[in-house]
Amino acid sequence: MKVSLMHGAGGEVMGELLQTLTRFTRNNAGGIGLEALDDGAVIPIGGQNIVFTTDSHVVHPIFFPGGDIGRIAVSGTINDLAMMGGRPIALSCGMLIEEGFDIADLERIVASMDAALAEAGAALVTGDTKVLEKGALDGIAINTAGIGIAERPIRDSGLSPGDAIIVSGTLGDHGLAIMAHREGFDLGEQILSDVAPLWGLVETALGAGAIHAMKDPTRGGFANAINEMARKSGVGVRIREEALPIRRNVRSAAEMLGIDPLEVANEGKVVMGVAAEDAESVLEALRSHPYGRDAAIIGSVIEGRHVVMETAIGGERFIEAPIGDPVPRVC
């Protein structure tokens, strides 16, 4: 058996690969370790919960409507910290650069990274650069790692029956923006990536009520994220199709490309499980932030083992975790 692109696509096939990679990795520092397959690790040190995460980025194309590989590299790591309740403190950056890469493009990428760091109140503190011969790499690849501090660590396995499910905004924007751009559709500014560092949004929500679980729906999209949250928590979830915030132009582009927008990556959204009594206050807090204006309560957690969607025409269908990502190399 060989590694294929599907193994990096964020669906069930990738889950099988991760199980292989973590099978013999059992050592941790006394906190949430690698075996949890969460967005990062929580390491208790000196009475504080240190959150640590790492992410690699191979976006194609490196510049796309609404963002670039630099903004994704910083936002992805900031968001992984935030999903565990971690206030981002410091990031590292490792770059693999192909010989012949345009210095002006590199400057543009670094400037984009700096802007995203400023939004999150974090700093880039160390890094590494390697240059590979022409043809050994598709332009540039970036790895970022980050540390943060969590007053109360949050895991994606914390859903409880009765919780409300909230998404912080419209789904499918990032993946569809990249896919449409790749396919040569000139949509102007109609569909833009949602890539953004979410700590400010998450911090606002944390102050408004009891959030039991969070996950950012990146590779595999909302469908993969909600299924993973439900499976790890040992619960079921009911979603209302009419409550799902999806832009009309994203729906249209998805239909044209034969893609389910629920399976498409997002880079600036969060899925939350919130105590029912706090759902409205958390929703209000999210909507008060620029990145949460389209936030919506879309369903609830129930006893069971499946994610079911109540369709707009009165029926029901399962939302399954995708086998792979229909739009590869988006993050």
HUSULFEN-V55876 format. One record per run of one state. SS is the DSSP state (H for helix, E for strand, - for the rest). FROM is the first residue (numbers start at 1). TO is the last residue. Records with the same first field share a line. If there is no record, write none. Layout:
SS = FROM-TO / FROM-TO
//
This chain:
- = 1-4 / 9-11 / 23-31 / 33-33 / 37-40 / 46-47 / 58-62 / 65-66 / 84-85 / 99-102 / 121-122 / 133-139 / 151-163 / 168-172 / 183-198 / 207-210 / 216-220 / 234-235 / 244-247 / 258-260 / 264-270 / 275-275 / 288-289 / 293-295 / 303-306 / 311-315 / 319-331
H = 5-8 / 12-22 / 34-36 / 69-83 / 103-120 / 173-182 / 199-206 / 221-233 / 241-243 / 248-257 / 261-263 / 276-287 / 290-292
E = 32-32 / 41-45 / 48-57 / 63-64 / 67-68 / 86-98 / 123-132 / 140-150 / 164-167 / 211-215 / 236-240 / 271-274 / 296-302 / 307-310 / 316-318
//
